Amino acid sequence: MSAILRYYEGAATDDRGRYLSEIQGWPDARLESVHDFIQWMFPLAERSGANPAAPVLDDHTVREFRSRPELQETLRASFVRMLRFYGLELDSGVVKRAADFRSKAWLTPGNHNHLRITRVLKSLRILGLEQDARAFFDCLAEIYASHRQAISPETFRYWQAATDANV
């Protein structure tokens, strides 16, 4: 069984000895300062330059995520946690700014969270949460429209590509 599946089932830790449930419970400051968890939380088929020890998706793992509701619910819990970190929330399938949304630290030019967001969008789409990825992108598009000084057109194009399976 893949390391990603064991990690998402709660049966194994990441390469640093952390369970997914621990990371989902971290305060925002720790999510901001630690840079080697996102590759486990939102896996992709490509090896990460930031965390080369993180496993990558294979076809079997993708099929398991797409066919097992409990894995999708755990992935959605990871997604909801990251939304909270970004000052957003998921409400009846719609991602929107939370009541306490304000100019978060990630709304600065060239912020590393822009790369994380690309990863989240792509991972959600690949692992079967396409509607959540689309809802997240729709909210990001609204934020981009009002924060163009903080989010580059290039970043926005990456977000579009990550959300659209045909790109």
C-alpha distance (Angstrom), angle and dihedral (degrees) to the residues before:
residue distance angle dihedral
M1 . . .
S2 3.78 . .
A3 3.79 121.7 .
I4 3.81 89.2 -122.8
L5 3.80 92.4 56.2
R6 3.81 92.9 47.6
Y7 3.83 89.1 47.9
Y8 3.81 92.6 49.9
E9 3.80 91.6 46.1
G10 3.81 89.4 55.1
A11 3.81 91.0 -117.9
A12 3.81 96.7 112.9
T13 3.77 142.2 26.1
D14 3.77 130.9 -123.6
D15 3.81 119.9 -100.3
R16 3.83 89.4 -79.8
G17 3.80 95.1 54.4
R18 3.82 96.3 -103.1
Y19 3.78 125.2 135.6
L20 3.79 119.0 -137.2
S21 3.81 91.0 -119.8
E22 3.82 89.3 57.6
I23 3.79 92.5 53.0
Q24 3.80 91.9 46.0
G25 3.82 86.5 57.4
W26 3.79 96.9 49.5
P27 3.80 118.7 119.2
D28 3.80 117.1 -110.5
A29 3.81 93.3 -104.6
R30 3.80 90.7 60.2
L31 3.81 92.9 46.1
E32 3.79 87.3 53.1
S33 3.79 96.8 47.6
V34 3.81 101.3 40.8
H35 3.78 114.1 74.1
D36 3.80 106.0 -179.6
F37 3.81 103.0 68.0
I38 3.80 102.8 69.3
Q39 3.81 92.8 71.2
W40 3.82 89.9 60.8
M41 3.78 95.4 38.9
F42 3.82 93.0 50.5
P43 3.80 107.3 22.7
L44 3.80 124.4 -165.4
A45 3.80 134.6 -170.6
E46 3.81 90.9 -111.8
R47 3.80 122.5 80.0
S48 3.80 113.2 -111.7
G49 3.78 119.3 -119.3
A50 3.81 88.8 -156.6
N51 3.81 93.8 52.6
P52 3.81 111.4 16.0
A53 3.83 90.2 172.5
A54 3.81 91.3 66.6
P55 3.80 114.2 101.7
V56 3.77 121.8 -115.7
L57 3.77 130.4 -132.7
D58 3.77 120.2 -96.4
D59 3.81 127.8 -170.2
H60 3.81 93.3 -97.7
T61 3.82 92.6 53.5
V62 3.80 91.8 47.9
R63 3.83 90.8 50.8
E64 3.82 90.4 49.4
F65 3.80 92.4 51.7
R66 3.79 92.1 46.9
S67 3.81 93.4 49.1
R68 3.80 102.3 39.9
P69 3.82 116.8 73.6
E70 3.82 92.4 -163.6
L71 3.82 90.9 59.3
Q72 3.79 90.9 48.0
E73 3.80 90.8 50.2
T74 3.81 91.1 51.0
L75 3.80 89.5 48.0
R76 3.80 88.9 50.0
A77 3.83 89.4 51.7
S78 3.82 88.5 54.5
F79 3.79 89.1 48.7
V80 3.81 93.1 49.3
R81 3.81 89.9 50.2
M82 3.78 91.7 53.3
L83 3.80 90.6 46.2
R84 3.81 88.9 56.2
F85 3.81 88.6 50.1
Y86 3.82 89.0 54.7
G87 3.81 92.6 47.0
L88 3.80 93.5 -105.8
E89 3.79 136.5 115.0
L90 3.79 140.3 -156.9
D91 3.79 111.8 -125.1
S92 3.82 120.2 175.7
G93 3.80 91.8 -29.0
V94 3.81 94.8 -45.5
V95 3.79 123.7 108.5
K96 3.77 111.9 -145.2
R97 3.75 140.9 160.4
A98 3.78 110.8 -78.7
A99 3.79 119.7 -119.8
D100 3.80 88.6 -103.1
F101 3.83 94.9 46.2
R102 3.73 111.6 140.9
S103 3.75 135.5 152.8
K104 3.79 96.8 -54.7
A105 3.79 123.8 -158.7
W106 3.82 90.3 -103.7
L107 3.81 90.3 64.8
T108 3.79 93.8 83.5
P109 3.80 128.4 102.5
G110 3.79 114.3 -85.5
N111 3.80 94.1 4.1
H112 3.83 114.6 168.7
N113 3.80 89.3 -128.5
H114 3.79 89.0 71.2
L115 3.82 87.2 67.6
R116 3.79 90.6 46.2
I117 3.79 90.1 52.9
T118 3.81 90.5 53.1
R119 3.81 88.9 52.4
V120 3.81 92.7 48.1
L121 3.81 92.6 50.4
K122 3.79 93.7 47.7
S123 3.81 95.0 44.3
L124 3.81 92.8 49.2
R125 3.80 90.7 50.7
I126 3.81 94.8 47.1
L127 3.81 94.8 45.3
G128 3.80 95.7 51.3
L129 3.80 105.8 -91.2
E130 3.80 95.1 108.8
Q131 3.81 93.3 143.7
D132 3.80 91.3 53.9
A133 3.80 90.4 48.5
R134 3.82 90.0 50.8
A135 3.81 92.2 47.4
F136 3.82 90.1 50.4
F137 3.79 91.6 48.4
D138 3.82 91.9 49.1
C139 3.81 89.8 54.7
L140 3.80 91.3 45.5
A141 3.81 89.3 52.1
E142 3.81 89.5 56.9
I143 3.80 91.1 47.6
Y144 3.81 90.7 47.6
A145 3.81 90.4 53.5
S146 3.80 90.5 57.8
H147 3.84 99.0 34.7
R148 3.80 104.5 43.8
Q149 3.78 89.6 138.7
A150 3.82 88.9 62.3
I151 3.81 102.3 37.4
S152 3.78 118.9 52.2
P153 3.81 123.0 -138.3
E154 3.82 87.2 -118.9
T155 3.82 91.1 56.8
F156 3.78 90.7 48.4
R157 3.83 90.1 51.6
Y158 3.82 89.4 53.0
W159 3.80 89.2 52.2
Q160 3.80 90.2 50.1
A161 3.80 92.1 49.5
A162 3.81 92.3 47.1
T163 3.80 90.4 53.6
D164 3.80 97.8 43.9
A165 3.80 113.5 71.9
N166 3.81 89.8 -162.9
V167 3.80 95.0 61.9
